[in-house]
Amino acid sequence: MKKISEYLFLYGIGGWIYYMLEILFRGFSHWSMFVLGGICMMFFSYQGQQVHWQDDFLRQVFRCSIFVTAAEFITGIIVNKWFALHVWDYSRMPFQLFGQICLPYTMLFTCLCAAGIYLSANILYLLYDEEKPQFMKKSILSNSKYKCYNEM
């Protein structure tokens, strides 16, 4: 029952944050963005708990960025193409796919993923007494075979 409460709370927080960000920057949003934001926030916490928040932070961000981009693409196909609700259209953006995802917004969502991972980990720790997040401080370069990177 505790896990259901955790995920519902994270879903609500993620949905509310994403919906409000859209209103703040676009001036409007759609209820499907609340759903998408909630699902993404739940994934941030799920993936982190699976690795006990021990995975390199950049690896977690990359994993979540892939998930968010895929979720946005699927949501876009359903909401914009199947139901023709025209919630967004990236067809004029560079490096876009069917007008549903594009590279500039993927990069923006990557930054939001970093914030979401950090937020979800600390919400679970502070409110639900879950495992304390221990984002490793090592970087990809510290695992390098070249000595000069390891000395930094």
C-alpha positions, -999 to +999 in steps of 0.1 A: +000+000+000+029+023+007+043+019-028+009+028-043+009+060-022+044+068-033+037+064-070+004+082-068+020+111-050+049+112-075+024+109-104+005+140-091+037+160-085+051+152-119+019+159-137+013+191-119+049+204-124+049+195-162+014+210-167+024+242-149+057+245-168+037+244-200+013+270-189+042+292-178+061+289-210+035+283-236+005+299-220-017+268-223-015+230-218-036+199-222-047+173-197-026+147-216+005+166-205-004+161-169-007+123-176+026+123-194+044+143-167+031+120-140+042+088-158+076+103-164+081+112-127+071+077-117+097+063-141+124+086-127+118+071-092+113+035-105+146+034-124+165+050-095+151+025-070+160-004-093+197+006-090+193+019-054+202+054-067+238+041-070+241+044-108+261+073-122+238+103-123+245+110-160+236+074-168+203+078-150+196+111-169+204+094-202+181+065-194+153+088-184+158+111-214+153+081-237+122+071-218+108+107-219+115+111-256+098+077-264+068+086-241+065+120-258+066+103-292+039+077-283+017+104-266+021+126-297+011+099-321-020+091-300-031+126-290-020+146-321-022+121-350-049+096-340-072+119-321-061+151-341-061+172-310-031+193-322-016+197-287+019+203-303+036+202-336+074+202-340+073+198-378+091+231-383+118+223-358+152+209-368+158+171-364+121+163-359+103+130-364+067+132-376+064+165-358+061+147-325+097+149-312+127+170-321+163+173-309+160+208-293+131+197-271+148+164-263+178+183-250+154+205-229+137+174-215+171+159-206+176+189-183+141+183-168+150+146-164+180+156-142+157+178-120+130+151-119+154+123-108+168+145-081+134+156-069+118+121-070+147+106-051+145+132-024+107+131-021+109+093-015+137+098+010+122+127+029+085+118+029+084+080+026+116+071+045+130+053+015+166+047+006+188+078+008+199+088-027+236+083-032+243+098-066+278+087-073+302+116-077+324+098-102+321+107-138+325+088-170+360+102-173+371+089-139+366+054-153+389+061-181+421+040-187+441+072-191+459+082-160+456+120-165+418+118-162+420+097-130+442+123-113+417+152-117 
